[in-house]
Amino acid sequence: MALFYDWGFYIRAGRDEEFRAWLAEHDEQLLEFAPKHYQYLGTYRPLAASDPCDYHQLWRYAADRTPDFRVAAADADGAFTKLAQEYLSFVDPSREHDETFNLYGEVPA
């Protein structure tokens, strides 16, 4: 069964344009170097949402165990770890308590 993981987060003040430029350059690498069992689906800016997050990052997860992205990222190739560190340097840690985390499961047909 596939699960979909949605992380809503905030960008550090004054770094939005720099973040978008970084993402344009590295989006394909996030897909290529994603941790085992994870597929990067993209980073999205909400057009209409119930939460005020700046961006949402979406992942597909396909494994029989409970997803733990931090553990998966730590076990991933060093290329993904480097990308994740760069990516997280844009995320505003002072807004961490306002971030959203949602996990969705497919509805059987």
C-alpha positions as CSV (number, residue, x, y, z in Angstrom):
1,M,0.0,0.0,0.0
2,A,1.3,3.4,-0.9
3,L,1.2,6.3,1.6
4,F,1.6,10.0,0.9
5,Y,3.5,12.2,3.2
6,D,2.8,16.0,3.2
7,W,5.1,18.4,5.2
8,G,4.1,22.0,5.4
9,F,6.8,24.4,6.4
10,Y,8.0,28.0,6.5
11,I,11.0,29.6,4.8
12,R,13.4,31.9,6.8
13,A,12.6,35.6,6.3
14,G,14.1,37.1,3.2
15,R,15.2,33.8,1.7
16,D,12.1,32.9,-0.4
17,E,13.6,33.9,-3.7
18,E,16.9,32.2,-2.9
19,F,14.9,29.0,-1.9
20,R,13.0,29.0,-5.2
21,A,16.2,29.4,-7.1
22,W,17.8,26.5,-5.2
23,L,14.8,24.3,-5.7
24,A,14.7,25.0,-9.5
25,E,18.3,23.9,-9.6
26,H,18.0,20.8,-7.3
27,D,14.5,19.5,-7.7
28,E,15.5,16.7,-10.1
29,Q,18.3,15.6,-7.6
30,L,15.7,15.3,-4.8
31,L,13.9,12.8,-7.0
32,E,17.0,11.0,-8.1
33,F,18.6,10.6,-4.6
34,A,15.5,10.1,-2.5
35,P,15.8,7.6,0.3
36,K,14.8,3.9,-0.2
37,H,11.0,3.5,-0.3
38,Y,10.4,7.2,-0.8
39,Q,9.6,9.0,-4.1
40,Y,9.8,12.8,-4.1
41,L,6.7,14.2,-5.7
42,G,7.6,17.9,-5.5
43,T,7.5,21.0,-3.4
44,Y,4.4,23.1,-3.8
45,R,3.2,26.6,-2.8
46,P,-0.4,26.6,-1.5
47,L,-2.8,28.7,-3.6
48,A,-5.7,28.0,-1.1
49,A,-5.2,26.1,2.1
50,S,-6.5,25.8,5.7
51,D,-2.9,26.2,7.0
52,P,-0.7,29.2,6.5
53,C,2.5,27.3,5.6
54,D,4.8,28.8,2.9
55,Y,5.4,25.5,1.1
56,H,4.4,21.8,1.2
57,Q,6.7,19.0,0.2
58,L,5.0,15.8,-0.9
59,W,6.5,12.3,-0.8
60,R,5.1,8.9,-1.8
61,Y,6.1,6.1,0.6
62,A,5.9,2.4,-0.4
63,A,6.9,0.0,2.3
64,D,5.2,-2.3,4.9
65,R,6.6,-0.5,7.9
66,T,5.7,2.8,9.5
67,P,7.4,5.6,7.7
68,D,10.2,7.5,9.5
69,F,11.7,10.0,7.0
70,R,14.5,11.1,9.3
71,V,15.8,7.6,9.7
72,A,15.4,7.0,6.0
73,A,17.3,10.2,5.2
74,A,20.1,9.2,7.6
75,D,20.4,5.8,5.8
76,A,20.3,7.3,2.3
77,D,23.2,7.9,0.0
78,G,25.4,10.8,1.1
79,A,24.1,12.8,-1.9
80,F,20.6,13.0,-0.4
81,T,21.9,13.9,3.0
82,K,23.8,16.8,1.5
83,L,20.7,17.9,-0.4
84,A,18.5,17.6,2.7
85,Q,21.0,19.8,4.7
86,E,21.0,22.4,2.0
87,Y,17.2,22.3,1.8
88,L,16.7,22.5,5.5
89,S,19.0,25.6,5.7
90,F,16.1,27.5,4.1
91,V,13.5,26.3,6.6
92,D,12.6,28.6,9.5
93,P,13.3,26.8,12.7
94,S,11.5,29.4,14.8
95,R,8.3,28.3,13.1
96,E,8.9,24.6,13.6
97,H,5.9,24.4,16.0
98,D,3.6,25.8,13.2
99,E,4.7,23.2,10.6
100,T,2.2,20.6,9.4
101,F,2.6,16.9,8.9
102,N,0.0,14.8,7.2
103,L,0.1,11.2,6.2
104,Y,-2.5,9.9,3.6
105,G,-3.4,6.3,2.7
106,E,-5.0,5.2,-0.5
107,V,-8.7,4.3,-0.3
108,P,-9.2,0.7,-1.6
109,A,-11.2,0.6,-4.8
